[in-house]
């Protein structure tokens, strides 16, 4: 029998390795930014075109590489950061994989320019699909510049699986934020399609957060500081009143490396227990410093998941630290039986001498004397009125009565017209209801063949979804004007998501007076949308656009209608009146597709009489 196992060619092996390292343009951004940080750069520029599909360029002013290092950096298993296997548990750097540049060069056109500070000239290397096209001496500034063009040019199947530019750019910006937040001592710049998107100068950690997420973020932050033998915590958490329905602004950094940890996230949520509503998520930006030997960061290809030696201790320390900060800054109620701040002496009176109060008494005061005098005056006036000219009191009375009768002879009374209300009261007409609500979740209605069970949340979603679609299509959404304009604040990234949706939102009934870099001013809302729910609706819409866009062929109108209907539909647990129940039933079966919700889930089921009869056999 012939041998069937064979070694793969190098270019095929490189492409397979690239599948682990490079999943999308954001993966290239992460590797190149981390390499620039390890090179000791103080200024890093990231330039992307078409969300990184056409160009990803990272320019830094770091140490640079020699000619030999520049050539070896594109070989597989080449790295400058580890020498032995034990070094894997003593990592103090970022990108140590040794296959990043080799994997990137296998699936893209790569151009590298680098120069060390002591050298007069630098090195330029051009690689296409793992093949070195040219290597020459060039004049270039100190540092390194890597350009990655036409990603997945030789693997069209992988390129077809990339999402739309909006989604891919969001992933690129997410990676940029993660690296920039972990290193506030480095100046970061991001250019997208020639426009300046982010310019983050060197600053402290708080200012870096404000520069990334907008000026309004500053008032939301509460500092957290704790240092123990096991763990050192520093950073900020968001105030409970600014919690969101989405998990947007949640960042854990372990030894300056971004990680995801559901276990540590649960510690934060437990610290906020009782301060935020169920389903809301607080924001946090926390740096954790631990011993590198106590963690294993190689359990995931992207190194975003970390395994800790003692997770339970970290959980307890993190939870108590966050609780302490919330109480220390009067965010959460605290019981302190030792001291009451209300009883403290004001500062101006803390050093003044205490003088006993003086009481002065008027010994000549007689309260009965004044009372007798007032009684005498009252009695004398009464006697004068009652005895003098009593017969004159009735003069002219008869003439006044005649005049009064003449004035009211031709009086007409206006009667209000009786109008019947839309829903008649029970005392006017006995109302026989055919619907019932079960557990504030289902609406039960009778039909000829048996019983109809409707999910009130999904049914209302379908009703609103078709109404919104019609309003957007016909462009005749009804709007109610606000007495005072409503101003909302979002980050630069979120504003860029809302801008393309402005026309569709206005067709639904929203009226915008201005959409600026970090704020939106709304002057009108669709009918039935409460003013208090607007920020929640827009946050949900932004989250849906970021996470639920399938590909470049999606319909913005459809996504907008789905998101709005999901936010405004009556929720499970809400009690409905009889007329509201009947309204939902009637409107549901007037829809074009009453069987399913906008997310393709059943809105109702039928239970036949035959099925009920079988239960009693």
DADA-V333386 format. One record per residue. RES is the residue in one letter. PHI is phi as a letter, one per 40 degrees, with the letter a starting at -180 (999 if undefined). Layout:
BEGIN
res->RES phi->PHI
res->RES phi->PHI
END
This chain:
BEGIN
res->X phi->999
res->X phi->c
res->X phi->c
res->X phi->b
res->X phi->c
res->X phi->a
res->X phi->c
res->X phi->c
res->X phi->c
res->X phi->c
res->X phi->c
res->X phi->c
res->X phi->c
res->X phi->c
res->X phi->c
res->X phi->c
res->X phi->c
res->X phi->c
res->X phi->c
res->X phi->c
res->X phi->c
res->X phi->b
res->X phi->c
res->X phi->a
res->X phi->d
res->X phi->c
res->X phi->c
res->X phi->c
res->X phi->d
res->X phi->c
res->X phi->c
res->X phi->c
res->X phi->c
res->X phi->c
res->X phi->c
res->X phi->c
res->X phi->c
res->X phi->c
res->X phi->c
res->X phi->g
res->X phi->c
res->X phi->b
res->X phi->b
res->X phi->b
res->X phi->b
res->X phi->b
res->X phi->b
res->X phi->b
res->X phi->b
res->X phi->f
res->X phi->f
res->X phi->g
res->X phi->c
res->X phi->c
res->X phi->a
res->X phi->b
res->X phi->b
res->X phi->b
res->X phi->b
res->X phi->b
res->X phi->b
res->X phi->c
res->X phi->c
res->X phi->g
res->X phi->b
res->X phi->c
res->X phi->c
res->X phi->c
res->X phi->c
res->X phi->c
res->X phi->c
res->X phi->c
res->X phi->c
res->X phi->c
res->X phi->c
res->X phi->c
res->X phi->f
res->X phi->b
res->X phi->a
res->X phi->b
res->X phi->b
res->X phi->b
res->X phi->b
res->X phi->b
res->X phi->c
res->X phi->c
res->X phi->c
res->X phi->c
res->X phi->b
res->X phi->b
res->X phi->c
res->X phi->b
res->X phi->b
res->X phi->c
res->X phi->c
res->X phi->b
res->X phi->d
res->X phi->g
res->X phi->b
res->X phi->c
res->X phi->c
res->X phi->c
res->X phi->c
res->X phi->c
res->X phi->c
res->X phi->c
res->X phi->b
res->X phi->a
res->X phi->c
res->X phi->b
res->X phi->b
res->X phi->b
res->X phi->b
res->X phi->a
res->X phi->a
res->X phi->c
res->X phi->c
res->X phi->c
res->X phi->c
res->X phi->c
res->X phi->b
res->X phi->b
res->X phi->b
res->X phi->b
res->X phi->b
res->X phi->b
res->X phi->b
res->X phi->b
res->X phi->g
res->X phi->g
res->X phi->b
res->X phi->c
res->X phi->c
res->X phi->a
res->X phi->a
res->X phi->a
res->X phi->c
res->X phi->b
res->X phi->c
res->X phi->a
res->X phi->c
res->X phi->c
res->X phi->h
res->X phi->b
res->X phi->b
res->X phi->b
res->X phi->b
res->X phi->b
res->X phi->b
res->X phi->f
res->X phi->c
res->X phi->g
res->X phi->c
res->X phi->b
res->X phi->b
res->X phi->c
res->X phi->c
res->X phi->c
res->X phi->c
res->X phi->c
res->X phi->c
res->X phi->c
res->X phi->c
res->X phi->c
res->X phi->c
res->X phi->c
res->X phi->c
res->X phi->c
res->X phi->c
res->X phi->c
res->X phi->c
res->X phi->c
res->X phi->c
res->X phi->c
res->X phi->c
res->X phi->c
res->X phi->c
res->X phi->c
res->X phi->c
res->X phi->c
res->X phi->c
res->X phi->c
res->X phi->b
res->X phi->c
res->X phi->c
res->X phi->b
res->X phi->c
res->X phi->b
res->X phi->b
res->X phi->b
res->X phi->b
res->X phi->b
res->X phi->f
res->X phi->g
res->X phi->b
res->X phi->c
res->X phi->c
res->X phi->b
res->X phi->b
res->X phi->b
res->X phi->c
res->X phi->c
res->X phi->a
res->X phi->c
res->X phi->c
res->X phi->c
res->X phi->c
res->X phi->c
res->X phi->c
res->X phi->c
res->X phi->c
res->X phi->c
res->X phi->b
res->X phi->h
res->X phi->c
res->X phi->c
res->X phi->c
res->X phi->d
res->X phi->c
res->X phi->c
res->X phi->c
res->X phi->b
res->X phi->c
res->X phi->b
res->X phi->b
res->X phi->a
res->X phi->b
res->X phi->b
res->X phi->c
res->X phi->c
res->X phi->a
res->X phi->b
res->X phi->b
res->X phi->a
res->X phi->i
res->X phi->a
res->X phi->b
res->X phi->c
res->X phi->c
res->X phi->d
res->X phi->c
res->X phi->b
res->X phi->c
res->X phi->b
res->X phi->c
res->X phi->b
res->X phi->c
res->X phi->c
res->X phi->c
res->X phi->b
res->X phi->b
res->X phi->b
res->X phi->b
res->X phi->b
res->X phi->f
res->X phi->g
res->X phi->b
res->X phi->c
res->X phi->b
res->X phi->b
res->X phi->a
res->X phi->c
res->X phi->c
res->X phi->c
res->X phi->c
res->X phi->c
res->X phi->c
res->X phi->c
res->X phi->c
res->X phi->c
res->X phi->c
res->X phi->c
res->X phi->c
res->X phi->g
res->X phi->b
res->X phi->b
res->X phi->c
res->X phi->c
res->X phi->g
res->X phi->c
res->X phi->b
res->X phi->c
res->X phi->c
res->X phi->a
res->X phi->b
res->X phi->b
res->X phi->b
res->X phi->b
res->X phi->b
res->X phi->b
res->X phi->c
res->X phi->d
res->X phi->c
res->X phi->c
res->X phi->b
res->X phi->b
res->X phi->b
res->X phi->b
res->X phi->c
res->X phi->b
res->X phi->d
res->X phi->c
res->X phi->f
res->X phi->c
res->X phi->b
res->X phi->b
res->X phi->b
res->X phi->c
res->X phi->c
res->X phi->b
res->X phi->c
res->X phi->c
res->X phi->c
res->X phi->c
res->X phi->d
res->X phi->c
res->X phi->c
res->X phi->c
res->X phi->c
res->X phi->c
res->X phi->c
res->X phi->c
res->X phi->c
res->X phi->c
res->X phi->c
res->X phi->c
res->X phi->c
res->X phi->c
res->X phi->b
res->X phi->f
res->X phi->c
res->X phi->b
res->X phi->c
res->X phi->b
res->X phi->c
res->X phi->b
res->X phi->c
res->X phi->c
res->X phi->a
res->X phi->b
res->X phi->c
res->X phi->c
res->X phi->c
res->X phi->c
res->X phi->c
res->X phi->d
res->X phi->c
res->X phi->c
res->X phi->b
res->X phi->c
res->X phi->b
res->X phi->c
res->X phi->c
res->X phi->c
res->X phi->b
res->X phi->c
res->X phi->c
res->X phi->b
res->X phi->b
res->X phi->b
res->X phi->b
res->X phi->c
res->X phi->c
res->X phi->c
res->X phi->c
res->X phi->b
res->X phi->c
res->X phi->c
res->X phi->c
res->X phi->c
res->X phi->c
res->X phi->c
res->X phi->c
res->X phi->c
res->X phi->c
res->X phi->c
res->X phi->c
res->X phi->c
res->X phi->c
res->X phi->c
res->X phi->c
res->X phi->c
res->X phi->c
res->X phi->c
res->X phi->c
res->X phi->c
res->X phi->b
res->X phi->c
res->X phi->f
res->X phi->c
res->X phi->c
res->X phi->c
res->X phi->c
res->X phi->c
res->X phi->c
res->X phi->g
res->X phi->c
res->X phi->c
res->X phi->c
res->X phi->c
res->X phi->c
res->X phi->c
res->X phi->c
res->X phi->c
res->X phi->c
res->X phi->c
res->X phi->c
res->X phi->b
res->X phi->c
res->X phi->b
res->X phi->c
res->X phi->b
res->X phi->b
res->X phi->c
res->X phi->b
res->X phi->c
res->X phi->c
res->X phi->c
res->X phi->b
res->X phi->c
res->X phi->c
res->X phi->c
res->X phi->b
res->X phi->c
res->X phi->c
res->X phi->c
res->X phi->c
res->X phi->c
res->X phi->a
res->X phi->c
res->X phi->c
res->X phi->c
res->X phi->c
res->X phi->b
res->X phi->b
res->X phi->a
res->X phi->b
res->X phi->b
res->X phi->f
res->X phi->f
res->X phi->b
res->X phi->b
res->X phi->b
res->X phi->b
res->X phi->b
res->X phi->c
res->X phi->b
res->X phi->c
res->X phi->c
res->X phi->i
res->X phi->b
res->X phi->b
res->X phi->b
res->X phi->b
res->X phi->c
res->X phi->c
res->X phi->c
res->X phi->c
res->X phi->c
res->X phi->c
res->X phi->d
res->X phi->c
res->X phi->c
res->X phi->c
res->X phi->d
res->X phi->c
res->X phi->c
res->X phi->c
res->X phi->d
res->X phi->c
res->X phi->c
res->X phi->c
res->X phi->c
res->X phi->c
res->X phi->g
res->X phi->b
res->X phi->c
res->X phi->c
res->X phi->b
res->X phi->b
res->X phi->c
res->X phi->c
res->X phi->c
res->X phi->b
res->X phi->c
res->X phi->c
res->X phi->b
res->X phi->b
res->X phi->b
res->X phi->b
res->X phi->c
res->X phi->c
res->X phi->c
res->X phi->c
res->X phi->c
res->X phi->c
res->X phi->c
res->X phi->c
res->X phi->d
res->X phi->c
res->X phi->c
res->X phi->d
res->X phi->c
res->X phi->c
res->X phi->c
res->X phi->c
res->X phi->c
res->X phi->c
res->X phi->h
res->X phi->c
res->X phi->b
res->X phi->b
res->X phi->c
res->X phi->a
res->X phi->b
res->X phi->b
res->X phi->c
res->X phi->b
res->X phi->a
res->X phi->b
res->X phi->b
res->X phi->b
res->X phi->b
res->X phi->a
res->X phi->b
res->X phi->c
res->X phi->c
res->X phi->g
res->X phi->c
res->X phi->c
res->X phi->c
res->X phi->c
res->X phi->c
res->X phi->c
res->X phi->c
res->X phi->c
res->X phi->c
res->X phi->c
res->X phi->c
res->X phi->c
res->X phi->c
res->X phi->c
res->X phi->c
res->X phi->c
res->X phi->c
res->X phi->c
res->X phi->b
res->X phi->b
res->X phi->c
res->X phi->c
res->X phi->a
res->X phi->c
res->X phi->c
res->X phi->c
res->X phi->c
res->X phi->c
res->X phi->c
res->X phi->c
res->X phi->c
res->X phi->c
res->X phi->c
res->X phi->c
res->X phi->c
res->X phi->c
res->X phi->c
res->X phi->c
res->X phi->c
res->X phi->c
res->X phi->c
res->X phi->c
res->X phi->c
res->X phi->c
res->X phi->h
res->X phi->c
res->X phi->c
res->X phi->b
res->X phi->c
res->X phi->c
res->X phi->c
res->X phi->c
res->X phi->c
res->X phi->c
res->X phi->c
res->X phi->c
res->X phi->c
res->X phi->c
res->X phi->c
res->X phi->c
res->X phi->c
res->X phi->c
res->X phi->c
res->X phi->c
res->X phi->b
res->X phi->c
res->X phi->c
res->X phi->b
res->X phi->c
res->X phi->d
res->X phi->c
res->X phi->g
res->X phi->b
res->X phi->c
res->X phi->c
res->X phi->a
res->X phi->b
res->X phi->b
res->X phi->b
res->X phi->c
res->X phi->c
res->X phi->c
res->X phi->c
res->X phi->c
res->X phi->c
res->X phi->c
res->X phi->c
res->X phi->b
res->X phi->c
END
